[in-house]
Amino acid sequence: MKDFPKKNIVILGNGISGITAARHLRKRTDRPITIISEEHPYFFSRTALMYVYMGHMPFEATQPYENDFWKKNNLNCIQARVKNINGRKKYLEFKNGETMSFDVLIIASGSKPNQLSCPGNDLNGVHGMYHKQDLDRLESLSHSIKSAVIVGGGLIGIELAEMLHSRGKKVTLIVRENSFWNRVLPDAESKMINSHIEAHGIRLLLETELKAIIPSEQGGVKEVITNKGEVIPCEYIGSTIGVSPNVDFLKDSGIALGRGVLVNSFLETNLPDIYAIGDCAEQTQPQKNRRPIEAVWYTGKIMGETLANTLCGKRKEYLPNHWFNSAKFFDIEYQTYGRVEADPDPKEQKQFYWQHQNKNQLLRLSYHPETEILQGVNVMGIRMRHKIFEQWLDQNKTLEEVVDRLQEAYFDPEFSKNPIAKIKADFAIIKQ
């Protein structure tokens, strides 16, 4: 490792935000760019790790670019761990003691998994599914796993449950809330997923927490004890209780921290020429109805492109547009656009809700109680076009206009019976 002579850009992290910044910077400048990641030397799709384990694709297929792409584009990729940063003197210190100076630093260090706090949380066989190394560890243990316990009711938890279930493992999913992901999902959506989890043979324990993990004689996992006194034999614990910004190594850097790296709307930190993007960035003045930290793929991508514009002379404010997220709960596809509150204030938001009587299909449209202007949508089991809903939100379409034009957004005619006519008929009855 060596210093570049001048004006080099160093990016910490090769997730979607760091790589987007690197790619857009390279389109606009020939300045030296170095990308540093401890996890893997090259960018890969983290959300595809489950499909590698399930045998749907090799790990190489999760990498959208060939390994020589980086060299061809003069992007220097280093696999190493950064131990410390001196933000004022502008240099990095690696775990092996070597240093590297920088002129511009982009911190895109992502998230780190939250750790279980109960006894036994450090045993072999207790880990999450966030990194390539987690996939490798799970693969090495799989032959010895008969039963697994997943702790946490988020997206990664249900993905990990599906992964283990696909290999014939007996899986118990422990969720401390009274319904799956009900801090995010309204009651009907959450209950649909509860039923779907159990229909796939997963044991779902609600309003339950882990009290202790009991070790085996070999130093692995033997069983867990819940706060209700139940003993569950298992050989593996999936810890999926959420994530936090990966910023511990920055505590002595001089860079201002909150939960994450504090940035303004231009993604600037308190120190000149140092920026933060992606899961680790915490907005000091977030937009209305948006969280200071948003650890999702599309916001990281927007941040990376936005910052590249700024660093190449076109100063640009980070404007994430409408909230968007998507997921898959086994075979139920989920999409959300705009703002759909799990427990809305009736003075701020009303909702039209439709659910198929016999199928896992659901549509929820949120709207302003006085103007009836669309605020957001939840869709489950029905494929809808992202672009169309973005346009309707931009154009302040009313609830009635949206329902009348739903067919324009629907794009799944080959895979399921079109539910739009039924949705419109039920809406008409409600409006009478």
N, C-alpha and C positions, 0 to 999 in steps of 0.2 A: 504494500500500500504506500502511496506517495502523494505528496501535494501536487496539485496542478499549479502552473505558474501564475495564473490570474483569472479572475472573473469566473470561477467555476461554480456550478450549481450542484448542490448535494441534496438528494431526496432520501429521507429515511422512511423506508417502507415501500414494498412493491405490490400493494393491493390496488384496487380499482382507482382510488384517488391519486396515489403516487404515480402510477403508470399512465393515467390520463394526462396528468401534468407533464410528464416526461415526453410523451408522444406529441402533444401540442406545442411544447417548447421546441422540440426538434424541428417541427415544421416551420418555425419562425426564426430560429437562431442556430448558429454553429458553435455556441459556447460549450465548453466541456460540461457534460452532465454525468454524474455518478449516482447510481441507485443502490442503496444498501439495504439488505434484508437478511436477518438471521435464519428465517424459516426455510427459504428456498431461493436459489439464485434467480429464478425467472418467474414471471407473473403466471398465475393459474387461477381458475374459477373456484373459489372456496365453496360455493354452494353446490358444486358438482362432486365434492368428495363422497357424498353418500352414494352416488351412482357408481363410483369406483368400487366401493365396498360391496355393493349389491351385484357387481359383475356386469353392469350395463356398459361400462367403458373402461379402458385402461387409463392410468393417471395421465399419460402423455396427451390424451384427448381433452383434458381440462385446460391445456395450455393453448390459447388462441393464436399464438405466434411461435414460429419455429425458433429453436435456440440461437440460430445465427442471425435472427432478425435484429437483435440488440447490437451485435458487432457491425452489421451492415449499416445501421443507423447511428453508429458512433455513440452508443449508450453503454457506459461502463457499468457492469453489474458485479457487485461484490456480495458474497455471502459471509456475513460477520455480525458480531454483536457489538453494538455501541453501548459502552458502559457509562459514559458521561459526556456532557457538552459544556464548553465554556462559551456562552452566548456573546459575551462582550469582546473576548479575544478571538472569536470565530474559529474554533477548532473542535474536533471530535476526538474522544479517546475510546479506543476499542478495548475489548476485554483482554486481549493479549498485550496491551500496553502501548501499541502503536497509535499514532495520531494522524489526523488529516485536517487540513485547514479548509475553509470554505469562504466564498464571497457571498453566496446566497444559500440559505438553508430552508428546505421545505420539510416540515415534520408531518409525516403521514404514517405514524406508527400504529394506527388502528386501535383495536380493543384487546383487552385481556379478560379471560374468564374469571368470574367471581368464584371464590373458593368456599367449599362447604366448611362450616365452623364446628361440626360435631367431632367427637373423638374418632380416630381412625381415618381421617380425611387424607392422610398422606400415604396410605397403603398402596402397594402395587395393585393395579386393577381399579383405581379410582381416578378418573380423569374425564375431560369433556370431549367435544368434537368441534374444535375451532381451528386447529392447525394441521398441516401435513404430518407433523410428528404424532398428533393424536390418532390419525388414521393408521399410521404405521404401528403404533402401540396396540391399538384395538385389533389389528390384523394378527399381530404376534400372539395375542391372548385368546383369539376366537376359538381355537381348538379346545381350550379348557373351559369355555363358558357354556353352562347349561341354562342358567337363569341369570337375569340381569335386572337391576333396579335403576330406573332413570328418575332423577330428582330435578323437578322444575317443569313448569307448564308453558314454556314458550315454543318458538318455531324450531329451535335446535333440538329441544327435548323430543318433540314428536318425530323429527327426522331420524334421530338416533334410535328411537323405539322402532321405527319402520325398518331401519337397517338391520338391527339385531333380529327382528321378527322374520325378515326375509331369509335368514340363515337357520331358522327353526329354533331360535332361543326363546325361552319363556321370559316374557317381559312384564314388569310391573312399573307403572308410571305414577309417581307420587307428586301431587300438586297441593300446595298449601291453601289455595283459594277454594271456594265452594263450587267452581266451574272452570273449565279449561280456558285460560287466557282471557278471563272476563274483565280484566282491567283495560283491555283493548277492544274486545268484541262485545256487542250487545248480547242480551240474554239468549235470544233465539239462535244466533250464530254459534255461540259458545256451547249451547246444549246440543246442537247438531253435531259438533265435533266430539263432544263427550260420547254420544251414541256411536259415532263412526269409529272412534278409537276402540271401544269395547266390541264392536261388530267385527273388528279385525283380530280379535283374540288377545288384545292387550288388557291387562288388569289395571283399571284406573282407580286410584285411591285419592279422593278429594278431601280437602280440609285436613290434610295429613302432613307431618313434617318428620324429617329424619332426626332421631335422637342420638344414635351411635352406630358405628360400623365396627363389627367384630372381626378380628384378624383370624386367618387360618394358621395352621402350624407352619406353613411354608412362607408366611409373610404376606400372603395375598388376602383376599376377602372371603370370609366364611358366611356372614349373614349381616342383616341390618335390624335395628330395633327402631320402631316408629314411636312418636310421642303418644300413641294410643296403646302402646305395649305390645304390638304385634311383632313377632320375629319372622323375618322373611329370608330364607336361605338364598344365597346368590354368590356368584364368582366375579361379578363386575358391577361397578357403580358408575353410571353416567351422570356427571355433575353438570347440569345445564341451568344454573340459577341466574343467568344473565351475565352481562359483561360490563366492564368499566374502561374508560380511556386508558391506554397504555402509556402512562406518563411518569411512572415512578423514577425512571432514570434521569428525569429532568429537574429533580428537586433542588439541585445545587447549580443549575445552569444559568440562573439570572432571568430565565423566561418566566413570566407570570403564569401561575396555574390556579385553576379552580378545581372542579372535578376533572377537567381536561385542560388543554392549552388555551388560554384566553385569547380570543381574536376579535377584531372589529369586523365590520361588514365587508371589508376588503381582504379579510383573512390575514391581517397583519398582527403580529404579537407586539409586546411592549418594546422589543429590541429591533433596531433597524436591520433590514435584509433577512429577517427570520419570519417564516410564515407557518401556518398549520392548516391542514385540510383533512377531511374525512372523519372517521369515528373519534379521533382524538381531539378534534377542534371543538371548542365551546364558545358559542356566540355570546358576546357581552350584551348585545341588543338584538335578540332574535325577533323575527317578524311575528306579527300577531298570529296567535293560535299555533305557533311552532315552538318546538322545544329547543333549548340552547344546544343540546347534543342530539344529533340524529344519525344513528348508526345504521344506515341503509345504503344499498348499492348506488342508487341513482343520485342521491345527494352528494356522495363522494365523487362521483363522476363529474357532476356539475361544478363542484369546488375545484377539481383539478383543471378543467378547461378554463374556468373563470380566472384562476391565478396565473395560468400561462399567458393569458391576454395581458394581465397587469404587468407581468415581468418582461413582456416584449413591447412595452410602451403604450398599450391601450388599457389604461387603468379602468378596471371593471369591478362593480359591486356584486357581491354574491346574492343572487335572487333565485331561490329554489323553485319558484312557481308552486303549483298545487301539490299537496301531499299525495304520494303514490306508494303503494306497496303491493306485493303479490307473494303468494306462498302456495304450497300444496300440502293438504292434510290427507296422507295416503293418496286416494284418487279423487279427492274433492279439490278443485282449483279455487283459489280465493284471490280476489282483486279488490282493492279499495282506492278510491280517488277522492280528493278533497277532504272534507271534515265530516266524519260520522261519529258522533259521541256515543260511548257505551251507555251513559246515563245522562241524556241531554236535559238541560234546563228548558222547560217549555216556553219560556220567554225568549230564548235564543234560538231554539231549533225544534222543529217537528219532523216526523219521519213517516214515510209510507213504506209499509213492509208487506212483502209477498213471499210465501213459501209453498212449494209444490207438496201436495198431499202425500204422494207416494215416493218421490225421488228426492235426492239430496240436491235440490235446487232452491236458491234463495236470492231475493233482490231487496235491498233497502235503499231508499232515496231520502236523503235529509234535505230540508229546505227551511227558509226563513219563515216564521209563523205569520208575518204580516204581508210581505211581498211575494211569498212562495217561490223566491228565487232559489235555484238548486245550490246546495252547499257541499254535497258529497254523495258517494254511492258505495255500498258494499255489494259484492256479487259472489255467490258461491255456486259452483256447479254449472254456471252459464258463462260462456266465453263472450267477453265484450271488448270492443276496440278502445284502447287507451286514448288514441288521438281524438276520437269523437267526444269522449267525456271531457277531455281537456278543453276542447273547443266550446262545449256547452257551459262549462264553468267560466271560461273567459268571457263568453257572450251573455252571461247572467240569464240563462234560459230559466223559465219557470218550470215548476213541477209538471204542470199539464203539458207543456211543450215537450218536455223530455219523454214523458210516457207516450205521447202521441208519435214520437219519432224513434222509439226504442229499436225498431227494426234496423235502423241505420247503424246502430252500434253492435248488433248481434252478428257473430261470424262463425257460428258452430253448426250449420245446418246438416253437415255430413255425419256428425257424431251423436246427435241427440234430437229428439223431437222439439221443434221450435215452440218455446213457451210464451212468446211475446203476445200472441192473441189472448191467451188466458190471463196474462198479467194486465193487459189493457181492459179486458172485460171486468176483472175484479176491481180495478181502479175506478171504472165507471160506476160500479155499484156503490162504492164508498163515497164518491163525489155527489151522489144523488141526495 
